Amino acid sequence: MSSVVLKDLVKSYDGKNNIIDNVNLEINDKEFIVLVGSSGCGKSTILRLISGLEDITSGEIIIDGKVVNNEHPKDRDIAFVFQSYALYPHMSVYDNIAFGLRMRKYPKDEIDKKVREVAKSLNLEELLDRKPKQLSGGQRQRVALGRAIVRNPKVFLMDEPLSNLDANLRVQMRTEIKKLHEKLQTTFIYVTHDQTEALTMGDRIVILDKGKIQQIDTPEAIYNYPKNKFVAGFIGQMNFVDIDVINGEFLIEGQKFKTEKVTEGKFTIGIRAEKMIGNGTQINVPLDIIEMTGGEKIAYFYLNGSKCSAKIPMDYSIDSGIQLNISEKDMHFFSKKNGEAI
């Protein structure tokens, strides 16, 4: 079993402000879990705490049923893949992959066998004699993965490993890492700020903000049932519109809508950009600007004073205005007071 449990985890550098604030998380054996959030939310710090590269302030880290708070990083049986690849520039690809095994005093013939097996699985066989400076970004990332894989660790930690790659290569490497996880059947903890990576790669997603977990769930559940306004705005393209509900009714640009979720008060509703042209109440609004993204257009406009967007087909005709069709069933309601979903 390669489960990882974080129990009441706290990290503070000054004893006053918690960078990681009472995080509780159970990561299952063989699970691919993604930590996602904006810069400074604490996701990379959590990886460093799990790996032992930083000390925790309080709480427990449990790996494979054992509390490892005081374990040295090399004794936690974890492999870390860094954003910067962290390859030794003076070593060949072969020696970079073999380095960890040599440090652990593996026999020479066993090292050679393991390195060549990993190189074959990552299409690095023809590159074993090259130095990192002779490799492309994607090749360097595969070497970094190979160095981690060759040790057969209990847990893989990956800290934004694709952020230095161009867009097309990121898509390719996403697929390769997912296939790698399926092949190795090992626990992966993956950090990213990219929502597309989170949605396409994770068995579950952990959304973080200011050191606190906002929601943990499957990609589908988080997308369709965000727990609060922060999650709704971070994952996917969500429009937010402030409304006043009176007797279960409210207005958007003068058009009346009804809801059974709330009866009175001030709320914020969220509507996904792809749900703005559907089956519902028709609203005609002036067009602010339009973007072409290849397979679709994104139109921008204002509703109740809030800037909004709609994803529309390429063949959809737009002049100076846009005709929306919005349904109450596609609306998410959030409290104005605390942002929680209703």
Summary of the structure (lengths in Angstrom):
residues: 342
radius of gyration: 24.1
end to end distance: 38.0
largest distance: 77.7
contacts: 1068
relative contact order: 0.12
helix: 29%
strand: 36%
